[in-house]
Amino acid sequence: MAYGYYNGAIDGIIGSESKAALSKFQSDYGLRVTGTITLEVLNAFGIVAD
């Protein structure tokens, strides 16, 4: 939502709108497009994950 890719309600569910937003983000940032939250997505957001 903060990056402008998602405008729906924040409900904690990765539904079709969330997947579409993730796919667009991944594509725009040159990441592997999966439509899911990956380590690459977390890194792009600056979130440290093990």
C-alpha positions as CSV (number, residue, x, y, z in Angstrom):
1,M,0.0,0.0,0.0
2,A,2.8,2.4,0.9
3,Y,4.4,1.8,-2.5
4,G,1.1,2.4,-4.4
5,Y,0.6,-1.2,-5.6
6,Y,-2.3,-2.1,-3.4
7,N,-5.4,-0.1,-2.5
8,G,-7.6,-2.7,-0.8
9,A,-8.3,-3.3,2.9
10,I,-5.4,-4.5,5.0
11,D,-6.8,-7.7,6.4
12,G,-3.8,-10.0,6.6
13,I,-5.1,-12.2,3.8
14,I,-3.0,-12.7,0.6
15,G,-5.9,-12.7,-1.9
16,S,-6.0,-12.1,-5.6
17,E,-5.5,-8.3,-5.2
18,S,-2.5,-8.8,-3.0
19,K,-1.0,-11.3,-5.4
20,A,-1.5,-8.9,-8.3
21,A,0.1,-6.1,-6.4
22,L,3.1,-8.3,-5.5
23,S,3.4,-9.5,-9.1
24,K,3.5,-5.9,-10.4
25,F,6.0,-4.8,-7.7
26,Q,8.2,-7.8,-8.5
27,S,8.1,-7.0,-12.2
28,D,8.8,-3.3,-11.7
29,Y,11.8,-4.0,-9.5
30,G,13.2,-6.7,-11.7
31,L,12.5,-9.5,-9.2
32,R,11.4,-13.1,-10.0
33,V,7.6,-12.7,-10.4
34,T,5.8,-15.1,-8.1
35,G,2.9,-13.1,-6.7
36,T,4.0,-14.2,-3.2
37,I,6.1,-12.7,-0.5
38,T,9.7,-13.9,-1.1
39,L,13.0,-13.1,0.5
40,E,13.7,-10.9,-2.5
41,V,10.5,-8.9,-1.8
42,L,11.4,-8.6,1.9
43,N,14.9,-7.4,0.9
44,A,13.4,-4.8,-1.5
45,F,11.3,-3.5,1.4
46,G,14.3,-3.4,3.7
47,I,12.9,-6.1,6.0
48,V,15.6,-8.4,7.4
49,A,14.5,-12.1,7.3
50,D,16.5,-15.2,8.1
